[in-house]
Amino acid sequence: MVGGTKAEVPEVELTEDEDSQEAHVQKAVERKKLQPDERMPPINVPEKIFLCLDVTPSCSKISLYPGKDVEPLLLLKQSILIFINNKLNWNPQTQIAIILLNGSSAVLYCPFTDRKDKLIENIKRIHVPPGDGDTSMEDDEEDFCLNELLKLLMMNVELPECKDKKTLPAFIARGIFFYGRTKFLSIRNSMDKFKMFIDSPYFIFDSLFLHEDELDESVRVQIISTLSKLDNGYSYILETDNSAVNFMNAFSLFSSHPLQRPHQSDFKDDIMSYKKSLSS
């Protein structure tokens, strides 16, 4: 798994280049080493969190225990309910919004709110739309384009104004992206406007990639590579197979505050080792 920091935020090109997918992953590893004096104050300032949820993952079932399976969406909703309860208990000023990804579209399902009851009600109402199974959405496009999601984030996310990294921000903005498809991820055209978010230390884009255990390695690497392009050095980029224990262990890592949690490279150096560590 990849994460951590670097002394200077690198220029991030959001279009495909000639580098191999493995090279993208290596670049993400190399830029994770910010010096301690360049990190923001480790204070639990309020967060504005966008939960970006893929409601039609390719995995049909997740193993709860031998002989007992559960639908991925059900487990995702349960994990989110725990997450919401924790975040709003720890800091009631935290606000959470929900974006749903269905097919190729991204829709603002629930605007920012700090009301736990409203969030819980909306989470419980999420369902797979009629006619969308685990494979029907896979037939139209060869990849899933992130542009709609990124545009929606830019329209709804504001960044705090701070003079320097030692000034405590009023809040930080965070996107948590759950992706469960076997499609390649892509970012089409130039996304120069989104670089403002990537270059900001007050915006974090975390990701969790759910996949079948036998997923083709080239698909895994390509997806992780694309997610790494949205990482400014503070993100958590996680993956899990279709084990309920592994899934909930991975999702629980998002509960910690981005300013207080260790950088990902501090406890794992290689994204490809994450699945092995969970199963050991």
C-alpha positions as CSV (number, residue, x, y, z in Angstrom):
1,M,0.0,0.0,0.0
2,V,1.2,3.5,-0.8
3,G,1.2,6.5,1.4
4,G,3.4,9.1,3.1
5,T,4.9,12.4,2.3
6,K,7.6,14.3,0.5
7,A,9.5,17.6,1.1
8,E,8.0,19.3,-1.9
9,V,4.7,18.5,-3.5
10,P,5.5,17.3,-7.0
11,E,3.8,18.5,-10.2
12,V,1.1,16.0,-11.0
13,E,0.1,15.4,-14.6
14,L,-3.4,14.0,-14.8
15,T,-3.2,12.7,-18.4
16,E,-1.8,9.4,-19.5
17,D,1.9,9.4,-20.3
18,E,4.5,6.9,-21.6
19,D,5.5,5.7,-18.1
20,S,4.6,2.2,-17.2
21,Q,1.9,1.6,-14.6
22,E,4.6,0.1,-12.3
23,A,6.5,3.4,-12.7
24,H,3.5,5.4,-11.5
25,V,3.3,3.2,-8.4
26,Q,7.0,3.7,-7.8
27,K,6.7,7.5,-8.1
28,A,3.9,7.4,-5.5
29,V,6.2,5.6,-3.2
30,E,9.1,7.9,-3.8
31,R,7.2,11.1,-3.0
32,K,6.1,10.1,0.5
33,K,8.8,11.6,2.7
34,L,7.9,15.0,4.0
35,Q,10.2,16.3,6.8
36,P,8.5,16.5,10.2
37,D,8.7,20.3,10.3
38,E,6.7,20.5,7.1
39,R,3.8,18.5,8.4
40,M,0.7,20.4,9.5
41,P,-0.2,20.6,13.2
42,P,-1.5,17.3,14.4
43,I,-4.8,18.8,15.7
44,N,-8.3,17.3,15.3
45,V,-9.7,20.2,13.3
46,P,-13.2,19.7,11.7
47,E,-13.3,17.7,8.5
48,K,-15.5,18.2,5.5
49,I,-15.7,14.6,4.1
50,F,-17.1,13.5,0.8
51,L,-17.9,9.8,0.8
52,C,-17.7,8.8,-2.9
53,L,-19.4,5.4,-3.2
54,D,-19.4,2.9,-6.0
55,V,-22.8,1.3,-5.5
56,T,-22.4,-1.4,-8.2
57,P,-19.2,-3.2,-7.4
58,S,-18.1,-6.2,-9.6
59,C,-17.8,-8.5,-6.6
60,S,-21.1,-10.4,-6.2
61,K,-20.4,-11.6,-2.7
62,I,-18.0,-10.9,0.2
63,S,-17.1,-13.8,2.5
64,L,-18.2,-13.2,6.0
65,Y,-16.9,-16.5,7.2
66,P,-16.7,-20.0,5.5
67,G,-20.1,-20.8,4.2
68,K,-21.6,-17.4,4.8
69,D,-21.5,-14.6,2.2
70,V,-22.8,-11.0,2.3
71,E,-23.5,-8.5,-0.5
72,P,-20.7,-5.9,-0.9
73,L,-23.1,-2.9,-0.7
74,L,-24.5,-4.2,2.6
75,L,-21.0,-4.5,4.2
76,L,-20.0,-1.1,2.8
77,K,-23.1,0.5,4.3
78,Q,-22.3,-1.1,7.7
79,S,-18.7,0.1,7.6
80,I,-19.9,3.7,6.7
81,L,-22.4,3.7,9.6
82,I,-19.5,2.9,12.0
83,F,-17.3,5.5,10.4
84,I,-20.0,8.2,10.6
85,N,-20.7,7.4,14.3
86,N,-17.0,7.6,15.1
87,K,-16.3,10.8,13.3
88,L,-19.2,12.8,14.6
89,N,-18.6,11.5,18.2
90,W,-15.0,12.5,18.0
91,N,-15.7,16.0,16.5
92,P,-19.3,17.0,16.2
93,Q,-18.3,19.9,13.9
94,T,-17.2,17.4,11.2
95,Q,-19.5,17.5,8.1
96,I,-20.1,14.6,5.8
97,A,-21.6,14.5,2.3
98,I,-22.3,11.5,0.0
99,I,-21.7,11.0,-3.7
100,L,-23.0,7.9,-5.4
101,L,-21.3,6.4,-8.5
102,N,-23.7,4.4,-10.6
103,G,-22.8,3.3,-14.1
104,S,-20.7,6.2,-15.5
105,S,-22.4,9.0,-13.5
106,A,-21.6,10.7,-10.2
107,V,-24.5,12.2,-8.3
108,L,-24.6,14.3,-5.1
109,Y,-26.8,12.1,-3.0
110,C,-26.5,14.0,0.3
111,P,-25.1,17.5,0.8
112,F,-22.8,18.3,3.7
113,T,-24.4,17.8,7.1
114,D,-23.3,17.2,10.7
115,R,-26.6,15.6,11.5
116,K,-25.9,11.9,12.3
117,D,-29.6,11.0,12.0
118,K,-29.8,12.4,8.5
119,L,-26.7,10.7,7.4
120,I,-27.7,7.3,8.8
121,E,-31.1,7.6,7.1
122,N,-29.5,8.4,3.7
123,I,-27.0,5.5,4.1
124,K,-29.7,3.0,4.9
125,R,-31.7,4.1,1.8
126,I,-28.8,3.4,-0.6
127,H,-29.5,0.4,-2.9
128,V,-28.4,-1.0,-6.2
129,P,-30.7,0.6,-8.8
130,P,-33.2,-1.8,-10.6
131,G,-31.6,-3.4,-13.6
132,D,-28.0,-2.9,-12.4
133,G,-26.4,-6.2,-11.4
134,D,-22.8,-6.9,-10.9
135,T,-22.0,-7.1,-14.6
136,S,-24.6,-5.1,-16.5
137,M,-22.7,-1.9,-16.0
138,E,-19.5,-3.4,-17.3
139,D,-20.6,-3.6,-20.9
140,D,-20.8,0.0,-22.1
141,E,-17.3,1.3,-21.5
142,E,-13.9,-0.4,-21.2
143,D,-12.9,1.9,-18.3
144,F,-14.5,4.1,-15.6
145,C,-13.7,7.8,-16.1
146,L,-13.1,9.8,-12.9
147,N,-13.8,13.2,-14.6
148,E,-17.4,13.4,-13.5
149,L,-16.5,12.6,-9.9
150,L,-13.6,15.2,-9.9
151,K,-15.8,17.9,-11.4
152,L,-18.5,17.3,-8.8
153,L,-15.9,17.5,-6.0
154,M,-14.5,20.8,-7.5
155,M,-18.1,22.2,-7.5
156,N,-18.8,21.3,-3.9
157,V,-15.5,21.4,-2.0
158,E,-13.9,24.6,-0.7
159,L,-10.4,24.8,0.5
160,P,-9.4,26.6,3.7
161,E,-7.2,29.7,3.4
162,C,-4.0,29.5,5.4
163,K,-0.8,31.5,5.1
164,D,1.5,28.6,5.8
165,K,1.5,25.0,6.9
166,K,2.1,26.0,10.6
167,T,-1.2,27.9,10.6
168,L,-4.1,25.9,11.9
169,P,-6.8,25.6,9.2
170,A,-10.4,26.1,10.1
171,F,-11.1,22.7,8.5
172,I,-9.6,20.2,6.1
173,A,-11.4,18.7,3.1
174,R,-11.3,14.9,2.4
175,G,-12.6,12.6,-0.3
176,I,-13.0,8.9,0.5
177,F,-13.4,7.0,-2.7
178,F,-14.7,3.4,-2.6
179,Y,-14.2,1.6,-6.0
180,G,-15.2,-2.0,-6.5
181,R,-15.2,-2.6,-10.3
182,T,-12.8,-4.6,-12.5
183,K,-12.7,-1.8,-15.0
184,F,-9.6,0.3,-15.6
185,L,-9.8,3.8,-14.1
186,S,-9.1,6.8,-16.3
187,I,-8.8,10.6,-16.1
188,R,-9.5,12.0,-19.5
189,N,-8.3,15.4,-20.9
190,S,-6.4,17.9,-18.8
191,M,-7.6,18.4,-15.2
192,D,-5.6,21.5,-14.5
193,K,-8.2,23.0,-12.2
194,F,-8.1,19.9,-10.0
195,K,-4.4,20.4,-9.5
196,M,-5.3,23.2,-7.0
197,F,-6.8,20.5,-4.8
198,I,-3.9,18.1,-5.3
199,D,-1.4,20.8,-4.5
200,S,-3.2,21.8,-1.3
201,P,-2.1,20.1,2.0
202,Y,-5.7,20.7,3.2
203,F,-7.3,18.3,0.7
204,I,-6.8,14.6,1.0
205,F,-8.1,12.0,-1.4
206,D,-8.3,8.5,0.2
207,S,-9.2,5.4,-1.7
208,L,-10.3,1.8,-1.1
209,F,-10.2,-0.6,-4.0
210,L,-12.3,-3.9,-3.6
211,H,-11.6,-6.7,-6.0
212,E,-11.9,-10.4,-6.4
213,D,-8.8,-12.4,-5.2
214,E,-8.1,-13.6,-8.7
215,L,-8.1,-10.1,-10.4
216,D,-5.7,-9.7,-13.2
217,E,-2.5,-8.1,-12.0
218,S,-2.3,-5.6,-14.8
219,V,-5.8,-4.3,-13.9
220,R,-4.8,-4.0,-10.2
221,V,-1.7,-2.0,-11.0
222,Q,-3.5,0.3,-13.5
223,I,-6.2,1.2,-11.0
224,I,-3.7,1.8,-8.2
225,S,-1.6,3.8,-10.6
226,T,-4.5,6.1,-11.5
227,L,-5.4,6.6,-7.8
228,S,-1.8,7.5,-7.1
229,K,-2.1,10.5,-9.4
230,L,-4.7,12.0,-7.0
231,D,-2.4,11.6,-4.0
232,N,-0.5,14.7,-2.8
233,G,1.5,12.6,-0.3
234,Y,-1.1,12.6,2.5
235,S,-3.6,10.0,1.1
236,Y,-4.3,6.5,2.1
237,I,-4.6,4.2,-1.0
238,L,-5.9,0.8,0.2
239,E,-7.0,-2.4,-1.5
240,T,-8.8,-5.5,-0.2
241,D,-10.0,-8.8,-1.5
242,N,-13.5,-10.1,-1.0
243,S,-13.0,-11.0,2.7
244,A,-15.3,-9.2,5.1
245,V,-12.6,-9.0,7.8
246,N,-10.1,-7.6,5.4
247,F,-12.6,-5.1,4.0
248,M,-13.6,-3.8,7.4
249,N,-10.0,-3.7,8.6
250,A,-9.1,-1.6,5.6
251,F,-12.1,0.8,5.9
252,S,-11.5,1.3,9.6
253,L,-8.1,3.0,8.7
254,F,-10.1,6.0,7.3
255,S,-11.5,6.8,10.7
256,S,-8.3,8.4,12.0
257,H,-7.9,12.1,11.3
258,P,-5.6,12.9,8.4
259,L,-3.6,15.3,10.5
260,Q,-3.1,12.9,13.3
261,R,-2.6,9.5,11.6
262,P,0.8,8.2,10.5
263,H,1.7,8.5,6.8
264,Q,1.1,5.4,4.9
265,S,4.7,4.8,4.1
266,D,5.4,4.8,7.9
267,F,3.8,1.5,8.3
268,K,3.8,0.0,4.7
269,D,6.2,0.7,1.9
270,D,4.7,-1.2,-0.9
271,I,1.0,-1.2,-2.0
272,M,1.3,-4.7,-3.3
273,S,2.1,-6.0,0.2
274,Y,-1.2,-4.8,1.7
275,K,-3.3,-7.8,0.8
276,K,-0.6,-10.2,2.1
277,S,-0.4,-8.3,5.4
278,L,-4.1,-8.6,6.0
279,S,-4.2,-12.3,5.3
280,S,-1.2,-13.1,7.4
